[in-house]
Each structure stands twice: as structure tokens, then as C-alpha cells.
Amino acid sequence: MLEDAKPQPAFARELSKEVRAYVLDRNGFTCQMCGAVAGEPHPYDPTRKTRLHIGHIIDKSMGGTDDPSNLRALCSVCNEGAANLTLDRPSHEKLLIQIRRATGADQLKVLEWLIKKFPKQADEISKHSSY
């Protein structure tokens, strides 16, 4: 017999809407493991649109907290396979190596993305550039 007609959630949502919004905004609405962007087709499964979740860097089962510094945006694909794993972020040297190996067209897409993400810095660079 039901004690209340209102269904109970399967689990208690401990993060406030404000914390979730802060973490998503801080992470640029981008998965911090694979780089997938919210709402765009997922790079590993183009039939699915990327949906972001909030995940713990140090899992709560290992003593992690719900503090924003211990939270990150993860897509559903990475979140399903995360299983308490924490991957190191690539250094700028590794990123540059990957970009240099890419095709010219892909390098331009990276440049366009960077200009869109950092418009103020791009304006400053173009003002002082001798190109």
C-alpha cells in the first residue's frame, strides 16, 4: 500500500541546481574526459546527442566531497564507463603534438573553436600580431 501518491525519487539528489549550473559553466558545457560538447552529436557515438552529467573527481565512496572543486562535467558515455577512474588532463605539449598531426582543415576547426571560446584574448593577439 502506498503511503503517499507522490512518487519518491530513486535516489536523493544532493547537488543543488546552482552547483550543477556552476560546474557545467566552469567546464564550458564540455565533457572533461572526452571533450564532447552538450547537445552536439557524441564523437564516439554520433547517433546520440551528448548529454552531460556531474561526476566526482574523487568518488564519494573513496572519500570525495560534493564541493565544486571535486566535481566535473562528464558525458553519459564517459560517466557510464568512469567507474571511479580519474584520467590526467593532457599537457599543452601533448595537445600541440596532436594538433600538429591533424589535417589543415581540422587545425582550422580548432582555431575557430579557440577564437570562439576566447574572443577577448583573440582580439588582443590580433592587435599585437605582426602577421
Buried (B, 14 or more C-beta within 10 A) or exposed (E): EEEEEEEEEEEEEEBEEEBBEBBBEBBEBBBBBBEBBBEEEBBEEEEEBBBBBBBBEEBEEEEBEEEBEBBBBBBBBBBEEBEEEBEEEEEEEEEEEEEEEEEEEEEEEEEEEEBEEEEEEBEEEEEEEEE
